[in-house]
Amino acid sequence: MSATALVLWNKQLSQQEIDKIIYKAKQWALLHGVQMMPQCSPTTCQCHYAPMTLFPSPVPADVITQAKSLQKHYNYLMHRVANDHEFLENSLKNVVQVDEFTKMLWDIYTEVHTKKPNTQPVSLGLFRNDYMMDVKDSCCTIKGLPASLNLKQIEFNTIASSFAGLSTGIWSVHKYNLSQAGVKFARSQIPENRPAHGLALGLQAAWSHYGVPSACVVFIVQDNETNLMDQKWLEKNLCDIDHNIEVVYSTLLYAAKNCILKDDDTLLLDGKEIAVIYFRNGYSPDHYTCDEVKDIRLTMELSKAIKCPPVNLQLAGCKKIQQELAAPGAVEKYIKDLDICVGIRQTFAGQYSLDKSEEGDKNIEMAMLNPEKFVLKPQREGGGNNFYGEDVRTTLQKIKDSDERNAYILMERIFPWPQKNYLLKEGKDPILRDVISELGIYGVYLGSADTEIYNEVVGHLLRTKSADDNEGGIAAGYATIDSPLLVQASSSRKC
């Protein structure tokens, strides 16, 4: 940790002073839109502050630079993967035999690919690429920073990449909190961060490409959405960019009852033409509650509305795809610049197949001998789905002789840089605790299979949780919104 950051923890603030900063921080969060709807009554207009850290967490500036420098290449890579039918099929062929949800998505994709592959060749991706700062190889610290700190990818989110809105407000809150604590810092150490504006520019680009000024953008959301304010941030920014763009909110079930697909493949909702469908729902099996909902997803995919994401891009976000991309030559198939490929591969954690094969058997044996070194992942989004520690061994023991193992991948466990912070959550006492962070980089990609229209890096998200929690989702109740406090790394981080 840098000298600037050390001042924070050496201030020796009294509990009374901390309580005062916390009280003001909550007010500042509400003022800057860092809000969520209450779990008990999400249909009201009452909000409370979103889960957040009291202070920003130190992050080496070169780590942010590294992650952002790779994002456009990651955007391109995942878009190309989504448009490679053969790669998707070979990667997911065993998964769809045992994972009903992935099979449902695959069946929708193959029907569209067979019947109407060119109805709408352009797709929109609003991505978030998640990393952790791995320090398991670090034997010491230099000026408070780990001697060895490696940026490692956790997952690439291709659907419902959330918290760009709340991230747009939190950096102002953290600047205020540091000032209230009497901490001296440079303004550049907490950089401006406006990912909601960047994602909204992507939505505007897709709407503009569709080319019908009267058509609307539909946000597909859940009933009783506690994270509604994050979505409203995107609507606000889209309105600021072009107030003529109409945003409509709909659940999948409402769309199933009120959408019409015309003979020319135009999709109407309540009589309004849809230009862009932005999915903030539809990434989990429990979002498809009946056949009507499954059918409307297919109808949407068959329409000429631009999907964000289309189902093939959602499938590209599967953990199995992440594991397959780690194989030799996979990244190089899509990106010909070897320096870029090396940069991407340096962020890969170890990925291991569990498919029924000699290799899969060896990987299971390896993980059962040292379960603390691995994470067992199904093909799911949203947090709360992974297995750690002894649960890895127990689950593998249960599934090792069945085809069910094909639904999982095994990943090297990352051991993030531990720090200290106060975690503020509604209804819970804030105490200074050991925490770890996860860095997300937002990207936007608009294009067809062979044409790039728009490709940008648009901001970042830092999520921080108790070091005792394995899972990391904010909406799932584990993590909090954070900001990076940029610190300078030593020119050579070596002991």
C-alpha positions as CSV (number, residue, x, y, z in Angstrom):
1,M,0.0,0.0,0.0
2,S,1.3,3.5,-0.8
3,A,2.2,6.1,1.7
4,T,-1.0,8.0,0.8
5,A,-3.1,4.9,1.5
6,L,-1.3,4.1,4.7
7,V,-2.3,7.5,6.1
8,L,-5.9,6.4,6.0
9,W,-5.4,3.5,8.3
10,N,-2.9,5.3,10.6
11,K,-5.3,8.2,11.3
12,Q,-6.4,6.6,14.5
13,L,-9.9,8.0,14.1
14,S,-12.2,7.6,17.1
15,Q,-15.3,5.6,16.9
16,Q,-17.3,8.8,17.1
17,E,-15.4,10.2,14.1
18,I,-16.0,7.0,12.1
19,D,-19.7,7.0,12.9
20,K,-19.9,10.6,11.7
21,I,-18.2,9.8,8.4
22,I,-20.5,6.8,7.9
23,Y,-23.6,8.9,8.5
24,K,-22.5,11.5,6.0
25,A,-21.4,8.8,3.5
26,K,-24.9,7.3,3.5
27,Q,-26.3,10.7,2.7
28,W,-23.7,11.4,0.0
29,A,-24.5,8.0,-1.6
30,L,-28.2,8.9,-1.8
31,L,-27.3,12.3,-3.2
32,H,-25.2,10.6,-6.0
33,G,-27.6,7.9,-6.9
34,V,-25.8,5.0,-5.2
35,Q,-29.1,3.4,-4.3
36,M,-31.1,0.2,-4.3
37,M,-34.8,-0.6,-3.8
38,P,-35.6,-2.3,-0.4
39,Q,-35.9,-6.0,-0.5
40,C,-39.1,-6.0,1.4
41,S,-41.0,-3.5,-0.8
42,P,-39.3,-3.0,-4.2
43,T,-42.4,-1.6,-5.9
44,T,-42.4,1.5,-3.8
45,C,-40.4,4.7,-4.6
46,Q,-38.4,4.3,-1.4
47,C,-34.6,3.7,-1.7
48,H,-31.7,3.0,0.6
49,Y,-28.0,3.4,0.0
50,A,-26.5,0.5,-1.9
51,P,-24.0,-1.8,-0.2
52,M,-20.7,0.0,-0.4
53,T,-17.2,0.4,1.2
54,L,-16.6,3.4,3.4
55,F,-13.3,4.2,1.7
56,P,-11.8,3.4,-1.7
57,S,-9.5,0.4,-1.9
58,P,-5.8,0.8,-3.1
59,V,-5.2,-0.6,-6.6
60,P,-1.9,-0.3,-8.5
61,A,-2.4,2.1,-11.4
62,D,-0.6,-0.3,-13.7
63,V,-3.2,-3.0,-13.0
64,I,-6.0,-0.7,-14.2
65,T,-4.0,0.3,-17.2
66,Q,-3.3,-3.4,-18.1
67,A,-7.0,-4.4,-17.8
68,K,-8.3,-1.5,-19.8
69,S,-5.7,-1.9,-22.5
70,L,-6.9,-5.4,-23.2
71,Q,-10.6,-4.7,-23.1
72,K,-11.1,-3.8,-26.8
73,H,-9.3,-7.0,-27.8
74,Y,-11.5,-9.0,-25.4
75,N,-14.6,-7.4,-26.8
76,Y,-13.6,-8.4,-30.3
77,L,-12.6,-11.9,-29.2
78,M,-15.9,-12.7,-27.5
79,H,-17.9,-11.3,-30.4
80,R,-15.9,-13.5,-32.8
81,V,-16.4,-16.6,-30.6
82,A,-20.2,-15.9,-30.5
83,N,-20.3,-15.9,-34.3
84,D,-18.2,-19.2,-34.7
85,H,-20.9,-21.9,-34.8
86,E,-18.4,-24.7,-35.0
87,F,-16.5,-23.5,-32.0
88,L,-19.6,-23.1,-29.9
89,E,-20.9,-26.5,-30.9
90,N,-17.7,-28.3,-30.2
91,S,-17.2,-26.5,-26.9
92,L,-20.8,-27.0,-25.6
93,K,-21.7,-30.4,-27.0
94,N,-21.1,-32.3,-23.7
95,V,-22.6,-29.5,-21.6
96,V,-25.9,-29.5,-23.3
97,Q,-26.3,-33.2,-22.7
98,V,-26.5,-32.7,-18.9
99,D,-27.3,-29.0,-18.3
100,E,-31.0,-28.3,-19.1
101,F,-30.7,-24.5,-19.1
102,T,-27.7,-24.4,-21.4
103,K,-29.6,-26.8,-23.7
104,M,-32.6,-24.6,-23.7
105,L,-30.4,-21.7,-24.9
106,W,-28.7,-23.9,-27.4
107,D,-31.9,-25.1,-28.9
108,I,-33.1,-21.5,-29.3
109,Y,-29.8,-20.6,-30.9
110,T,-29.8,-23.6,-33.3
111,E,-33.3,-22.9,-34.4
112,V,-32.4,-19.3,-35.2
113,H,-29.2,-20.4,-36.9
114,T,-31.1,-22.9,-39.0
115,K,-34.2,-20.9,-39.9
116,K,-33.2,-17.2,-39.9
117,P,-29.5,-16.7,-39.5
118,N,-29.4,-13.3,-41.3
119,T,-32.6,-11.7,-40.1
120,Q,-30.6,-9.3,-37.9
121,P,-26.8,-9.9,-38.4
122,V,-25.8,-7.1,-36.0
123,S,-25.6,-7.7,-32.3
124,L,-24.8,-5.5,-29.3
125,G,-22.6,-6.6,-26.4
126,L,-22.5,-4.6,-23.2
127,F,-19.7,-6.5,-21.4
128,R,-18.0,-6.6,-18.1
129,N,-14.7,-8.5,-17.8
130,D,-14.0,-9.4,-14.1
131,Y,-10.6,-9.9,-12.6
132,M,-8.9,-10.4,-9.3
133,M,-5.4,-9.4,-8.2
134,D,-3.7,-12.7,-7.3
135,V,-0.9,-12.6,-4.7
136,K,-0.5,-16.3,-3.9
137,D,3.0,-16.2,-5.5
138,S,4.1,-13.1,-3.4
139,C,6.6,-13.8,-0.7
140,C,6.8,-10.2,0.7
141,T,5.7,-6.6,0.2
142,I,7.6,-3.6,-1.1
143,K,6.4,-0.2,0.2
144,G,3.2,-1.9,1.2
145,L,2.5,-3.5,-2.2
146,P,2.7,-7.2,-2.8
147,A,6.0,-8.1,-4.5
148,S,4.1,-10.3,-6.9
149,L,0.6,-9.2,-8.0
150,N,-0.9,-10.8,-11.1
151,L,-4.2,-9.8,-12.8
152,K,-6.3,-12.9,-13.4
153,Q,-9.6,-13.2,-15.2
154,I,-12.5,-14.6,-13.2
155,E,-15.2,-14.4,-15.8
156,F,-16.4,-12.5,-18.9
157,N,-20.0,-11.3,-18.5
158,T,-22.0,-11.2,-21.8
159,I,-25.5,-10.6,-20.4
160,A,-26.9,-8.3,-17.7
161,S,-23.5,-6.7,-16.9
162,S,-24.7,-4.7,-14.0
163,F,-23.7,-1.8,-11.6
164,A,-22.4,0.5,-14.3
165,G,-24.9,3.0,-12.9
166,L,-24.0,2.8,-9.3
167,S,-20.3,2.8,-10.2
168,T,-21.0,6.2,-11.9
169,G,-21.8,7.7,-8.5
170,I,-19.6,5.9,-6.0
171,W,-16.2,7.6,-6.9
172,S,-17.7,11.0,-5.8
173,V,-18.8,9.4,-2.6
174,H,-15.4,8.1,-1.9
175,K,-13.6,11.4,-2.6
176,Y,-16.0,13.0,-0.1
177,N,-15.4,10.3,2.5
178,L,-11.6,10.6,2.3
179,S,-11.9,14.3,2.7
180,Q,-14.1,13.9,5.7
181,A,-11.4,11.6,7.2
182,G,-8.7,14.2,6.6
183,V,-6.8,12.1,4.1
184,K,-4.7,13.9,1.6
185,F,-4.8,12.5,-1.9
186,A,-4.4,13.6,-5.5
187,R,-7.7,14.0,-7.5
188,S,-6.2,11.6,-10.1
189,Q,-6.0,8.8,-7.6
190,I,-9.8,8.4,-7.7
191,P,-10.4,8.8,-11.5
192,E,-13.7,9.9,-12.9
193,N,-15.7,6.8,-13.9
194,R,-18.9,7.0,-16.0
195,P,-19.6,3.5,-17.4
196,A,-23.3,4.2,-17.5
197,H,-22.7,6.9,-20.1
198,G,-20.5,4.5,-22.1
199,L,-23.0,1.7,-22.0
200,A,-25.8,4.1,-23.0
201,L,-23.7,5.2,-26.0
202,G,-23.6,1.6,-27.1
203,L,-27.4,1.4,-26.8
204,Q,-27.7,4.6,-28.8
205,A,-25.4,3.3,-31.5
206,A,-27.5,0.1,-31.8
207,W,-30.8,2.1,-31.9
208,S,-29.3,4.5,-34.6
209,H,-28.1,1.5,-36.7
210,Y,-31.6,0.0,-36.6
211,G,-32.7,3.2,-38.4
212,V,-36.3,3.7,-37.3
213,P,-36.6,6.9,-35.2
214,S,-40.0,6.0,-33.8
215,A,-38.8,2.5,-32.6
216,C,-38.0,2.0,-28.9
217,V,-35.4,0.4,-26.7
218,V,-36.8,-2.3,-24.4
219,F,-35.2,-3.2,-21.1
220,I,-36.1,-6.8,-20.2
221,V,-36.2,-6.8,-16.4
222,Q,-37.4,-8.9,-13.4
223,D,-40.5,-8.3,-11.4
224,N,-39.7,-6.5,-8.1
225,E,-36.2,-5.5,-9.2
226,T,-34.2,-4.3,-6.3
227,N,-31.4,-3.1,-8.6
228,L,-33.8,-0.8,-10.6
229,M,-31.8,2.3,-9.9
230,D,-28.8,0.9,-11.7
231,Q,-31.0,0.4,-14.8
232,K,-32.4,3.9,-14.4
233,W,-28.9,5.3,-14.6
234,L,-28.6,3.8,-18.1
235,E,-32.0,5.2,-19.1
236,K,-31.0,8.6,-17.8
237,N,-27.8,8.6,-19.7
238,L,-29.5,7.4,-22.9
239,C,-32.1,10.3,-22.5
240,D,-29.2,12.8,-22.0
241,I,-27.6,11.5,-25.2
242,D,-30.8,11.7,-27.2
243,H,-34.1,12.5,-25.5
244,N,-36.1,11.2,-28.5
245,I,-35.1,7.6,-27.7
246,E,-38.0,5.9,-25.9
247,V,-37.1,3.3,-23.2
248,V,-39.8,0.7,-22.3
249,Y,-39.5,-1.7,-19.4
250,S,-40.9,-5.2,-19.7
251,T,-40.7,-8.6,-18.0
252,L,-40.3,-11.7,-20.2
253,L,-43.8,-12.8,-19.2
254,Y,-45.3,-9.4,-20.1
255,A,-43.6,-9.5,-23.4
256,A,-44.9,-13.0,-24.0
257,K,-48.4,-11.8,-23.6
258,N,-48.0,-8.5,-25.5
259,C,-45.5,-8.9,-28.3
260,I,-46.3,-9.5,-31.9
261,L,-43.8,-10.7,-34.6
262,K,-44.9,-9.3,-38.0
263,D,-44.4,-11.0,-41.3
264,D,-41.4,-8.7,-42.1
265,D,-39.8,-9.8,-38.8
266,T,-40.6,-6.5,-37.0
267,L,-41.2,-7.0,-33.3
268,L,-43.9,-5.0,-31.6
269,L,-44.6,-4.5,-27.9
270,D,-48.0,-2.9,-27.2
271,G,-48.0,-1.8,-30.8
272,K,-44.6,-0.1,-30.6
273,E,-41.7,-1.2,-32.8
274,I,-38.7,-2.5,-31.0
275,A,-35.2,-1.4,-32.2
276,V,-33.1,-2.8,-29.4
277,I,-33.8,-5.5,-26.7
278,Y,-31.5,-5.1,-23.7
279,F,-31.6,-8.2,-21.5
280,R,-31.2,-7.5,-17.8
281,N,-33.0,-10.7,-17.1
282,G,-32.9,-14.2,-18.8
283,Y,-29.5,-15.3,-17.5
284,S,-30.8,-17.9,-14.9
285,P,-33.0,-20.9,-15.2
286,D,-35.5,-19.5,-12.7
287,H,-36.1,-16.5,-15.1
288,Y,-37.8,-19.0,-17.5
289,T,-40.9,-19.8,-15.5
290,C,-43.1,-21.3,-18.2
291,D,-43.2,-22.3,-21.8
292,E,-44.6,-18.8,-22.8
293,V,-41.4,-17.2,-21.5
294,K,-39.2,-19.6,-23.4
295,D,-41.2,-19.1,-26.5
296,I,-40.9,-15.3,-26.3
297,R,-37.1,-15.5,-26.1
298,L,-37.2,-17.5,-29.3
299,T,-39.5,-15.0,-30.9
300,M,-37.2,-12.1,-29.9
301,E,-34.2,-13.9,-31.4
302,L,-36.1,-14.5,-34.7
303,S,-37.0,-10.8,-35.0
304,K,-35.0,-8.1,-36.7
305,A,-34.6,-6.2,-33.4
306,I,-31.0,-5.8,-32.3
307,K,-30.4,-8.0,-29.3
308,C,-28.1,-7.2,-26.4
309,P,-27.1,-10.0,-26.2
310,P,-28.4,-12.4,-28.8
311,V,-28.5,-16.0,-27.5
312,N,-25.2,-17.0,-29.2
313,L,-23.4,-14.2,-27.4
314,Q,-25.0,-15.3,-24.1
315,L,-23.7,-18.8,-24.8
316,A,-20.2,-17.4,-25.4
317,G,-20.2,-16.3,-21.8
318,C,-20.5,-19.8,-20.5
319,K,-17.7,-21.0,-18.2
320,K,-17.0,-23.9,-20.6
321,I,-16.2,-21.4,-23.3
322,Q,-13.7,-19.7,-20.9
323,Q,-12.1,-23.0,-20.3
324,E,-11.9,-23.8,-24.0
325,L,-10.3,-20.5,-24.9
326,A,-7.5,-21.3,-22.5
327,A,-6.5,-24.2,-24.8
328,P,-3.4,-23.7,-27.1
329,G,-4.3,-21.9,-30.3
330,A,-7.9,-21.0,-29.3
331,V,-7.3,-17.2,-28.8
332,E,-4.9,-17.2,-31.7
333,K,-7.6,-18.4,-34.1
334,Y,-9.4,-15.1,-33.7
335,I,-6.6,-12.6,-32.9
336,K,-3.5,-12.7,-35.2
337,D,-1.4,-10.2,-33.3
338,L,0.7,-12.5,-31.1
339,D,1.6,-9.8,-28.6
340,I,-2.1,-9.2,-27.9
341,C,-2.6,-12.9,-27.5
342,V,0.2,-13.1,-25.0
343,G,-1.4,-10.2,-23.1
344,I,-4.7,-11.9,-23.0
345,R,-3.3,-15.2,-22.0
346,Q,-1.3,-13.7,-19.1
347,T,-4.6,-12.9,-17.5
348,F,-5.9,-16.4,-17.8
349,A,-6.1,-18.5,-14.6
350,G,-5.6,-22.2,-14.9
351,Q,-8.7,-23.8,-16.6
352,Y,-9.4,-27.6,-16.5
353,S,-11.9,-29.7,-18.3
354,L,-14.0,-32.2,-16.4
355,D,-15.5,-33.9,-19.5
356,K,-15.5,-37.7,-19.3
357,S,-12.0,-38.5,-20.6
358,E,-8.6,-39.5,-19.4
359,E,-7.7,-35.8,-19.1
360,G,-11.0,-35.1,-17.2
361,D,-10.3,-38.0,-14.8
362,K,-6.8,-36.6,-14.0
363,N,-8.2,-33.2,-13.4
364,I,-10.8,-34.6,-10.9
365,E,-8.1,-36.5,-9.1
366,M,-5.9,-33.4,-8.9
367,A,-8.7,-31.3,-7.5
368,M,-9.8,-33.9,-4.9
369,L,-6.3,-34.1,-3.6
370,N,-6.0,-30.3,-3.1
371,P,-9.6,-28.9,-3.2
372,E,-8.5,-25.6,-1.6
373,K,-6.5,-24.8,-4.8
374,F,-9.5,-24.9,-7.1
375,V,-13.0,-23.5,-7.8
376,L,-15.7,-25.7,-9.3
377,K,-18.0,-23.7,-11.6
378,P,-21.3,-24.5,-13.3
379,Q,-22.6,-22.6,-16.4
380,R,-24.4,-20.0,-14.4
381,E,-24.4,-16.2,-13.9
382,G,-25.5,-14.0,-10.9
383,G,-23.3,-15.1,-8.0
384,G,-23.8,-17.9,-5.4
385,N,-23.3,-20.8,-7.8
386,N,-19.6,-21.9,-7.3
387,F,-18.0,-24.5,-5.0
388,Y,-14.9,-23.9,-2.9
389,G,-12.7,-25.8,-0.4
390,E,-14.2,-29.1,0.9
391,D,-17.3,-28.5,-1.2
392,V,-15.2,-29.0,-4.3
393,R,-14.1,-32.5,-3.1
394,T,-17.7,-33.4,-1.9
395,T,-19.3,-32.4,-5.2
396,L,-16.7,-34.1,-7.4
397,Q,-17.0,-37.2,-5.4
398,K,-20.7,-37.2,-6.0
399,I,-20.5,-36.5,-9.8
400,K,-17.2,-38.0,-10.9
401,D,-18.8,-41.2,-12.3
402,S,-21.8,-39.5,-14.0
403,D,-22.2,-37.4,-17.1
404,E,-23.3,-34.5,-14.8
405,R,-19.6,-33.6,-14.4
406,N,-19.7,-32.3,-18.0
407,A,-21.8,-29.4,-16.8
408,Y,-18.9,-28.0,-14.7
409,I,-15.4,-26.7,-15.3
410,L,-12.5,-26.5,-12.8
411,M,-10.6,-23.3,-12.3
412,E,-7.4,-22.4,-10.4
413,R,-8.4,-20.6,-7.3
414,I,-7.2,-17.0,-7.1
415,F,-6.0,-15.6,-3.8
416,P,-6.6,-11.8,-3.9
417,W,-4.7,-9.1,-2.2
418,P,-6.2,-8.8,1.3
419,Q,-6.8,-5.3,2.7
420,K,-9.0,-3.6,5.3
421,N,-12.1,-1.5,5.0
422,Y,-15.5,-0.8,6.4
423,L,-18.4,-2.5,4.6
424,L,-21.7,-0.6,4.8
425,K,-24.8,-2.6,4.3
426,E,-28.3,-1.7,5.2
427,G,-29.3,-3.2,8.6
428,K,-25.8,-4.5,9.4
429,D,-23.2,-3.0,11.7
430,P,-20.2,-1.6,9.9
431,I,-16.9,-2.9,11.4
432,L,-13.4,-2.7,10.1
433,R,-12.6,-6.1,8.6
434,D,-10.3,-8.0,6.2
435,V,-11.6,-7.6,2.6
436,I,-10.7,-8.6,-0.9
437,S,-11.7,-6.9,-4.2
438,E,-12.7,-7.8,-7.8
439,L,-12.1,-5.4,-10.7
440,G,-14.5,-5.3,-13.6
441,I,-13.9,-3.5,-16.9
442,Y,-16.9,-2.5,-19.0
443,G,-16.8,-2.8,-22.8
444,V,-19.2,-2.2,-25.7
445,Y,-19.1,-4.0,-29.0
446,L,-21.6,-3.5,-31.9
447,G,-21.1,-5.4,-35.2
448,S,-22.0,-8.3,-37.5
449,A,-20.0,-11.5,-37.9
450,D,-17.5,-9.8,-40.1
451,T,-17.9,-6.1,-39.6
452,E,-17.0,-4.0,-36.6
453,I,-19.3,-0.9,-36.1
454,Y,-18.4,0.2,-32.6
455,N,-15.8,-1.1,-30.0
456,E,-15.0,0.9,-26.8
457,V,-13.8,0.6,-23.2
458,V,-16.2,2.6,-21.1
459,G,-15.3,2.3,-17.4
460,H,-14.6,0.1,-14.4
461,L,-16.3,-1.4,-11.4
462,L,-14.6,-2.4,-8.1
463,R,-16.5,-4.8,-5.9
464,T,-15.2,-5.6,-2.4
465,K,-16.4,-8.2,0.1
466,S,-15.3,-9.7,3.4
467,A,-12.3,-12.0,3.0
468,D,-14.5,-14.7,4.6
469,D,-17.0,-14.7,1.7
470,N,-16.2,-16.9,-1.4
471,E,-18.9,-15.6,-3.6
472,G,-18.8,-12.0,-4.9
473,G,-22.2,-10.7,-6.3
474,I,-23.6,-7.4,-5.0
475,A,-27.2,-8.3,-5.9
476,A,-26.7,-11.7,-4.3
477,G,-25.8,-10.0,-1.0
478,Y,-22.1,-10.7,-0.8
479,A,-20.1,-7.8,-2.1
480,T,-20.2,-4.0,-2.0
481,I,-19.6,-1.2,-4.5
482,D,-16.1,0.2,-4.2
483,S,-13.7,2.6,-6.0
484,P,-10.0,2.1,-6.8
485,L,-7.6,4.4,-5.1
486,L,-4.7,4.4,-7.6
487,V,-1.3,3.9,-6.1
488,Q,2.1,3.6,-7.9
489,A,3.8,0.2,-7.9
490,S,7.5,-0.2,-7.5
491,S,9.3,-0.3,-10.8
492,S,10.2,-3.9,-10.1
493,R,8.0,-5.8,-7.7
494,K,10.6,-8.3,-6.6
495,C,11.8,-9.4,-3.2
